[in-house]
Amino acid sequence: MKKLTLSLAILAMAGMASAALLVPNGDFETAITDFGTDANWRTDGGEWGAGGYTPSYHATGGNGGGYAQIESWGDNWSIFVNPVTAGLDGGGIPLAALGVTAGNTETFTFDMKNFAGTNPGGLKVEAWRADNTLAGYLPDWRPALATTEWVTQTVDWTVPADATKLIFVPVWGANSTVGFDNIGVVPEPATFGLLGLAGAAVFVLRRFRG
């Protein structure tokens, strides 16, 4: 019985270890009333509104709660950006906040759904140095096929060795309406999960020996 309990505890911790570390409001559970000023997200692109694209926030209907959406048509491009003050403005998410190590190959993750159209959206990640110069970027990564259900997408990318912060950029799908949710990084087991597993094992063993 003790062995079974210990095994279940370790498996539970393993599931927790594999969960993504999300960017601020990466699950869109905080409402966005203005994509330019609040809730960690801004938008940029071609002609907003009748001419090319419309960003929107939805409190329900995501892959667990809220989500953000880009409706795009014609030749216009459109993106979300996190954080609001990014790049040359000095903003960026510190690598340590996401369990990311400069020079390592990291797994970036996001949930995506094509509500209309056949062109998938995707994700771009930018790495910036401490002096607010661009160190490198993951080009627009788009899954091969559009899907009309929420699907978790992942892509591996080697973060530049001189990077200190990251910017996340969900990108449009041409002539499509694309939803995004749960944007972040999957922690490396060696730096996150194994420590948690070891702690869980020690805790359970001590409890059952006591």
C-alpha positions in Angstrom: 0.0 0.0 0.0 2.8 2.4 0.9 4.6 1.6 -2.5 1.3 2.3 -4.3 0.8 5.6 -2.5 4.3 6.7 -3.2 4.0 5.8 -6.9 0.7 7.8 -7.2 2.3 10.8 -5.5 5.3 10.7 -7.9 3.0 10.3 -11.0 0.9 13.3 -9.8 4.0 15.4 -9.4 5.2 14.3 -12.8 1.9 15.7 -14.3 2.4 19.0 -12.5 6.0 19.2 -13.7 5.0 18.9 -17.3 2.5 21.7 -17.1 3.4 24.9 -19.0 4.7 28.0 -17.2 2.4 30.6 -18.8 3.3 34.1 -19.8 1.4 36.8 -17.8 -2.3 36.3 -18.6 -1.3 33.6 -21.0 -4.5 31.8 -20.2 -6.6 35.0 -20.9 -8.5 34.6 -17.6 -8.1 38.4 -17.0 -10.4 40.3 -19.2 -8.9 42.5 -21.9 -10.9 45.7 -22.6 -8.1 47.4 -24.6 -5.4 45.4 -26.4 -3.2 48.5 -26.3 -3.1 49.3 -22.6 -4.1 46.4 -20.3 -4.0 42.8 -19.3 -0.4 42.2 -20.7 -1.4 42.1 -24.4 -1.4 44.6 -27.2 -2.1 44.1 -30.9 -0.4 45.3 -34.1 -0.8 44.8 -37.8 -2.1 46.2 -41.0 -5.4 48.0 -41.2 -7.5 47.5 -38.1 -11.3 47.1 -38.5 -13.1 47.1 -41.8 -9.9 47.1 -43.8 -8.2 44.0 -42.6 -8.4 42.5 -39.1 -10.2 42.6 -35.8 -8.8 41.4 -32.4 -11.2 40.4 -29.7 -11.3 38.9 -26.2 -13.8 36.2 -25.1 -14.4 35.3 -21.5 -15.6 31.8 -22.3 -15.1 29.2 -25.0 -11.3 28.8 -24.8 -9.4 25.7 -23.9 -10.4 26.3 -20.3 -12.0 29.8 -19.8 -11.2 32.9 -21.8 -9.2 33.3 -25.0 -8.1 35.9 -27.5 -9.0 35.9 -31.2 -7.7 37.5 -34.4 -10.1 37.7 -37.4 -8.1 38.5 -40.5 -8.9 38.8 -44.1 -7.3 40.1 -47.3 -3.5 40.8 -47.4 -3.3 42.3 -44.0 -1.2 40.8 -41.2 -1.9 41.0 -37.5 -0.3 39.9 -34.3 -0.7 39.9 -30.5 2.3 41.0 -28.4 3.1 40.1 -24.8 4.1 42.2 -22.8 2.5 45.4 -23.9 5.8 47.3 -23.5 8.1 45.1 -25.5 11.3 45.2 -27.5 12.9 48.6 -27.9 10.5 49.9 -25.3 12.4 47.8 -22.8 9.7 45.3 -22.0 10.1 41.6 -22.0 9.6 38.6 -19.8 12.8 37.6 -17.8 14.0 34.1 -18.8 14.0 33.0 -15.2 10.3 33.8 -14.8 9.5 31.1 -17.4 12.2 28.6 -16.3 14.1 29.3 -19.5 17.9 29.1 -19.8 19.8 31.1 -22.4 21.5 28.8 -24.9 19.1 25.9 -24.2 16.6 24.4 -26.6 13.2 25.1 -25.0 9.7 23.9 -25.8 7.2 26.6 -26.4 3.5 25.8 -26.3 0.1 27.4 -27.1 -3.5 26.3 -27.7 -5.0 27.3 -31.0 -8.3 26.9 -32.8 -9.4 27.9 -36.3 -12.9 29.2 -35.9 -13.2 30.0 -39.6 -11.0 29.7 -42.7 -8.3 27.2 -43.6 -5.1 29.0 -42.8 -3.6 28.3 -39.3 -2.2 31.1 -37.2 0.9 30.4 -35.2 3.5 31.7 -32.8 6.7 33.9 -33.0 9.1 34.3 -30.1 11.6 37.0 -29.8 14.7 37.0 -27.6 16.1 40.3 -26.4 19.4 41.3 -24.7 19.6 43.4 -21.5 20.5 46.5 -23.6 17.1 46.1 -25.5 18.7 44.9 -28.7 17.2 41.9 -30.5 19.3 38.7 -30.0 17.3 36.4 -32.3 13.8 35.0 -32.9 11.8 32.0 -33.7 10.2 32.8 -37.0 6.4 32.5 -37.4 5.8 28.9 -36.6 2.5 27.6 -37.9 1.1 24.0 -37.6 0.8 22.2 -41.0 -3.0 21.9 -40.8 -5.7 24.2 -39.5 -8.0 22.6 -36.9 -11.5 23.5 -35.8 -11.0 22.2 -32.3 -8.6 23.4 -29.6 -5.3 21.7 -30.0 -2.1 22.2 -28.0 0.8 23.1 -30.3 4.4 22.8 -29.3 7.6 23.9 -31.0 11.3 23.6 -29.9 13.7 26.6 -30.3 17.2 27.2 -29.1 17.2 30.5 -27.1 20.2 32.7 -28.0 23.0 32.5 -25.5 23.0 36.3 -24.8 19.3 36.6 -24.3 17.8 37.9 -21.0 14.1 38.2 -21.9 11.5 37.0 -24.2 8.5 38.5 -26.1 5.6 36.3 -27.3 3.9 37.0 -30.6 0.8 35.0 -31.6 0.3 35.6 -35.3 -2.7 35.7 -37.7 -4.0 33.2 -40.1 -4.7 34.8 -43.5 -8.5 34.9 -44.3 -9.1 33.0 -41.0 -10.5 33.6 -37.5 -7.9 32.2 -35.1 -8.2 31.7 -31.3 -5.3 31.5 -28.9 -5.1 30.3 -25.3 -2.6 29.0 -22.7 0.6 30.5 -24.1 3.9 29.6 -22.4 6.9 27.3 -22.0 7.1 23.7 -21.0 9.7 23.5 -18.2 12.7 21.1 -18.6 12.4 18.1 -16.3 16.0 18.4 -15.3 15.5 21.9 -13.9 12.0 21.8 -12.7 10.2 18.5 -12.7 12.9 16.3 -11.1 13.3 18.6 -8.2 9.6 18.4 -7.6 9.6 14.6 -7.8 12.5 14.3 -5.4 10.7 16.5 -2.9 7.5 14.6 -3.2 9.3 11.3 -2.7 11.1 12.4 0.4 7.9 13.9 1.8 5.9 10.7 1.3 8.6 8.4 2.6 9.0 10.4 5.7 5.3 10.5 6.3 4.9 6.7 6.0 8.0 6.0 8.1 6.8 8.2 10.9 
